[in-house]
Amino acid sequence: MPSPTTTDHRRRLLDGLAASIEENGYRRTTVADIVRYARTSRRTFYQYFSDKEACLVALHRHTATQMVEQISGAVDSAAPWRDQVRQAVEAWIACTEARPAITLSWIREVPSLGTSARDLQRDIMESFIDMIQTLTATPAWREARTTPVPRPLAIMLLGGLRELTATTVEDGRRIRDNAELAVAASITLLGPMQ
């Protein structure tokens, strides 16, 4: 188990990277920027991360874990399934609006980083797929769908939400402005099979 100091330093470095991404973008961020925002030293940085990319992978792993927890926590499994979809989509939007630059970095920059990032992408996608399948494995959902949400359908839903989020942020618009469209599309995708 890591000591509180270890956890604090690592957390500060992740927060430092996040602050730099929000201010400068990932590509223009340097290790010097990360340690400046984290108010720590390069030596401390290299105790935790081999390079900027390793720090980014850790940041996105942490962010995705928090996002899955927040979305899962926002859904009332006793509510009608359409309400659950709305709750999940609104939680997705709240998470992505809280840190749009970090979300955009995850969607746009991570794919270009190579093997470690590819593993990260797959791991994050699997955690979201598991979340969708868990959230839709309830009595309220069994009334709407006779079969569980298949993995390919969950991937399609996530891909659509990610791309809608990225293009909205890139266009300088609010993600929330697409809430009704995202809810309607999600209900159509996840609802009863025709």
N, C-alpha and C positions, 0 to 999 in steps of 0.2 A: 504494500500500500504506500503511495507516495506521501511524503511529508507535506504539511500545510505550506511550507515555504516553497517546495517543489511545485505544488499545484498553483500557488500564487504567481510564481515566476512564469510558468508556462502559460497561465491564463493571461497575464499581462502582455506577454509576447503575442499571443493570438489577438488580443484586443488592439495591440500596437499595429499589427498587420491590417486588421479590419479598419482602423482609423486611417491608415495610409491609403488603403484601397479607396475608401470613401473620399479622401482628399485628392489623391493623385492618380488613382487607377492602379491595377496590379502591375502592369508592364513598366510603369515609371517608378514603382516602389523599389527601394533598395533595402538591404539589411540595415544600413545606417538609419534609414527612415523608421524602420520597425523598432529598433532599439531606442530611438529618440522618442517616439510616441509611447513606448512601453516604460520609458525612464529607467532603462537598464543598460548593460554593456554588451558589446559584441561577444565578449567572452561568455557571458550568460546565455546569449542567443545560441551560440554553438554548443553549449552544454545540452541543449534541448533539441536542436534542429541542425541537420547537416547543411541546409541551404534554404533559400527563400521558398522554393517549391515545396519542400518538406513541411514548412510552416503553413503554406497555403493548403496543402492536403489535410493537415491537422485541423485548421480552421474550418474547412468545409465539412469534415467529418463531424466535428462538434456542432456546427450550425445545423446540419441535417438531423442529427440526433435530437436537438432541441425542437426543431420544426415538427418532426414526427410526434414527439411528446405533446407539443402544443395542439396540433391538429387532433390527435387522439383524445386529448383531454377536453376538447371543445365539442365533441360529438356526444349527444345523449342517445345511447343505444335503445332507449325505450321510446324515443320519438318516432313518428312516421318516417319511412325511408327517405322521402323527398326532403323533409326537414333536416335529416342527417346529412344529406348531400349539401344542402345550403350551409349548414354549420361547418362542414369540412372545407368547402370552398372559401367561405368567409375567413376561416382560420388560416388557410393557405395565403390568402390575400393579406391578412394582417401580418403574417410572418415575413412575407416578401416586401411589403411596404415599409416595415420597420427598418430594413437595411437593403434598399434596392441595389446599391453598388455591389454588395456582397453577393446578392442573388444573381446579378448579371455576371459577375466573375465566375460563379459556379456554372452557369449555363454556357457562357461564351468562351471563357479562358481555360478552364480546366480541361476541356477536350483536346487542347493543343499541347498538353504538357507531357505526354508519353505514357509509359507503362504504369508508373505509380498512380498517375491521374486516371488512367483507364480502370485500374482496380478500384479506385475511389468512386468513379462514376457508377460502376456496376454495383458496388456495395451500397451506395446511396439509393440507387434505383431499386435494389432488392428490399431495402428497409421500407421504402414507400409502397412497393408492391405488397409486402407483408402487412403493412398498415391497412391498405385498402381491403385486402382479403380478410383481415381480422375484423375491421369495422363492418364489413358486409356479411359476416357470418353470424347474424343474430336473427331472432324470430321475426322482427319487423322486416328484415330483408328477405327472409324465406317466403314471406307472403307475396313479395314482389317478383322474386326470381326463384325458379325451382332449382337452379344450379348455382354454385358459387361463381363469383366473378373470376373468369379465367385470366391467367397471367398476361396473355397478349392484349386483352382488353384493358387491363390496368396500365400496361406500358403505353398504349395509345392515349389513354386519359392523361397520364403524366406528361407524355411528350407534348400534347396539346397545351396543357397548362403551362409547362415550361416555356414553350415558344411564344405563347400569348403574353406571358409575363415579360420575357426578354424584349420582344418588339415594342411592347408598351413602354418599358423603361427607356429603351433606346430612342423612342420617339418623344421622350420628355412628358409623357402623359401619366396620369394616375392609374395604377392597377385597379383600384376600386371602381373606376368607370366601366370596367369590363365584367363586373361581378354578375350581373343578371345573365349575360351571355354565357359566362363560365358555368354558372349554376344550371342553366337550361341545357347546355351541351353535355354536362356531366350526368344530368338526369336521363337524357336521351341515351347516352352510352351505357350507363349502368342499370337502367330500368329493365322492365320485363322484355324478354326476347319476343319479337313479333312472329 
